């Protein structure tokens, strides 16, 4: 099963006409090519990152399933908690701790591939680590997502047991359904008597508090989290690079024909300090930019 993402880079015409005031230098063809190339490289890096993170998630889910099957807990009593089986929980916790470190390492490496300068990489890494929902930081944000991910796997193990799968079959099924966890065999049976189970997301029938608008499988959200972090990092570095080069502004263009009023509203010229206008503005945003420089005052003299 492939990654649950499709990215289309469209509306990238070879000839771009940009009308600027006389106070600005005209946009050169090379700048246009560089702008396109940068966002295309960014998307290739994001896809490579998501592929690696996905492989980690699939392996971790399989490992957790194998661990839990060894302990033979009945489906209705099964829960990934030290309150019910401390030894099993310790083994699962180790898998999740290693998963967290590996994902953070991949995010750090791929999010700093936009530059070869080691000092710039260090500064960018510090900026990345401060990212996170509600200012939690990258690590804490990932920890929360992995907790939800583990509860998805918990529910999948319950469903596997109810479907009378042996350990080998359960591992194969969990790997296959990781991105569609609540559609796997045995899940509907569990939901019919949800209140009788200890597993958190069996009891809630897959509904997660505060996850309005989110995917029902946290694996998908973790991949989006990794991709978005990289996209934000690369674009932050690009805006900083424009500033270092002496640009006084930037021009935003759409990189996709997908309808988005929010992105469309930012198309055009912005001053270099207009941080909010710099892409990306949402997950999977492929808007791209061109730096704008000021003319020498002598060029304007008549």
N, C-alpha and C positions, 0 to 999 in steps of 0.2 A: 504494500500500500504506500503510495507516494505521499509527499508532503501536502497538507491541505491548503496550499497557496498557489495562486496563479498571478503573475505580475506581468502586465503589458506596458511596454514603453512605446507610446504612440505620440503622434503630433510633434515629431522631432524632425521638422522640415530642414532640408539642406540650406535653404536661404531664409534668414531671419531679418526682417526689416524692423528696426527700432528707431522711433522718432524721439530725439532728445533735444533739449535746449542748447543754444550755441555755447553756453558756459561749460558744457561737457564735451569730452573727447568722443568722437564717433566710435561705436562698437566695431571692433575688427573681427574678421572672419575667424582668426585663430582663437579669439576669446570664445566665440560661439562653439567651436569644436571642442575646446577645453571644458566648457560648461557641460556639454552633452556627455563627453567622455567621463567626466567625474561622476555624474549621477549614475551612469551605466556601470561603471566600476563599483560604485557603492552598492548597487542592487545585486551584482554578481557576488560581492563579498557577503552581503546579507543572506543570500540564498545558500552560499557555502556554509555560513555559520548555522543557519537553521537546519541544514542537513546533518551537521555534526551534532548539534544539540538534540535533534530528533533521535539519532542513533543512541545517544546516552540515555534518553528517557525510555526508549524501548528496552534497552538492556537492563536498566534499573527495575522496570516493571516486571520483567521476566525473572530477575534475581529475587525480588520481593515475593513473587508468586511461589517460586521454588522453596524459599525459606519457610513461608507460611504453611505450605502443604506438608512439610516435614512434621509439623506439630499436631496435625490431625484435629484441629478444633472444629466443632460442629458449625454449620452455616449460621444458625441463629445466634450463636454465642461469639462468633468471630468478630474481632475488632483489633485494629492496630493500636494497642494501648498497653502500657506497662502494668496497668491495673489488672489486666486479664492474663497476660503471659509476659513476664519481665524478660526472660531469655530471648524469646522471639522478637520482642520489641527492640532489644539491644542490637540484634542482628540487622533488623530493618533500618534502625536509626543510623547504623554505620553505612549502609548502602546510600541512604539519603544524604548523609554528610559528605560522602565522597562525590555523589552526584552534584551537590551544590558547588563544591570546589572546582570540579571539572567544567561545569557550565560557566562559572565566573571566569575561569582561565580562558575559555574559548571566546567569551564576550570581550574580555580585555584585549586579547591578541587581535581579533578581527576588527574591533572598534578603533584600533590605533593603526591599522594598515594604511590609512589615508596619508600618512607621512613617514618618511624614513629618518627624520631628525629625532634622535633619542630624547633630547630635552623636551621637544614638542610632544612626544609620546607620553612622557612622564606627566606633563601638565594636563594632557587630555585624559589620561587615566584617572587623575585626581578628580577631574570634572565628572567623569563617568560614574565613579564610585559614589558621588554625592547625589546621583539621580535616584528617583524612586517616588512612588506614590506617597503623597502627604509628607514629603521630605524625610522619608524613612531611610533613604540610602539604598543603593543597589542590592547589597547583600540581604538586608532585612526584607526588601520587597520580594526577592527571589525565595527567601525562606518561607514567606507566607504562601507563595504560589506552590511551592513544593509540598507544603502541608496539605493543600487542597488536592494536589496531584496524588499524594499518598492515600487520601480518602477515596479518590476515584479507583485506585488499584484495589483498595480494601473492598469496595462494592463489587468489582469485577471478580475478585476471588470468591466472594459469597455466591455470585451468579454461577461461577464455574462449578462450585461444589453442589449447588442445587441441580445443575444440569448433569450431575454424576460424571464429571470429567476426571480422569486421572491427572497426575501432576504434569506429565508430558503434554497432554492435550490442553490443559489449562494454560500452560506457558505459551503454547502456540496461539491459542485463542486470544489471550491478553495482548500479545504482541500485535495481532491482526486488528484488534478492535480498540487500540489505545486512543485513537482520535475520534472514535464513536462509541465511547465506553458504555453508554446506557442503551445501546441497541444490540448488545451481545446476547447470545443464548443464555437463558436462565434469569435475565434481569426482569423480564415481565412477570415471571413467577414470583420473584422476591417482592416486587412492588405490590402484588395482590394482598400480601400479609405484612406490609412494611413495618407496622408497629411492633411486630414480634421479634424484630432483629435489633442487634446492638450496633451494626455498621451504620455510621452517620448518614451517608447518602443513600442507603437503602431506606432508612427511616423517613427521609425527606423526598424519596422517589426521584433522586437526582437533582432536586432544586437546591441551589446554594444561596445562602443569605448574602445580599449585597452584590450578587453577580448579575444584576439586570443588564441585558445586552451582551453578556459574555457568552463564549462558547460553553456548551454543556460538558466538554471534556477539557480539563485544565492543561493537558499536553499541548493543545492548540494555542492556548493563551500564553504558555511559556515560550513557544516558538515566536509568537508575535512580540512578546516582551524582549526577547533577544534581538530580533530584527529591528525593532523600533529603537532600542538602545544604540545599536550600531548606526542607524540612520541619523539619529540625533547627534551622535558623536562626530560623524563625518561632516555633517553640515555645520556644526559648531566650529570645527577646525577650519572649514572653508571660509566662514565669515571672519574668523580671526586672521586668516591668511590675507583676505582682501584688505583688512585693516592694516596689516603689516606692510602691504604693498603700496599703501597710500590711497586706496580707493575712497571716494567720498560717498559712494552709494553702490547699489546693486539693482539689477533688473530681474524680476521674477517672471518665469514663463511656465506654462503647463507642460508636463511630460506625458500626459495621457489624455485621451478623448473622453474618459469616464466623467460623467457629469458631477461636478462638485462646485456649488455656489461659493462655498467657503474659500476654496483655493482660487477660484476665478476672481474673487474680490480683491486678491492681493497681486494679481498680474500687473506688472508695470514697474516704474521706478520707485525706489525707497532710499532714504539716507542710510549711511552705514550704521548709525545708531538705532535704527528701527529693528531691534532684535526680534520682536514679535512677528514681523513680516517675513523673516527668513525661514525657508522650509526646513524640516517637514512640519506640517501642522496637524497631522493625524497619522495613525499607522498606515503604511503602504503609500504615503504621499510621495509622488515622484516629480514634483515641481523642481525646476532647476534654475540656476542663477548665472548672471554675467556681471562682472565687476564694472563699475562706472568711475572714470577718472575725470578730474577737472582740467580744462584747458589752461595752458600757460597764459597769463594776462597779456603777454606780448602778442599772442595769436589773435587776440580780440581787438587789438589796436588798429584803427583805420588810418 
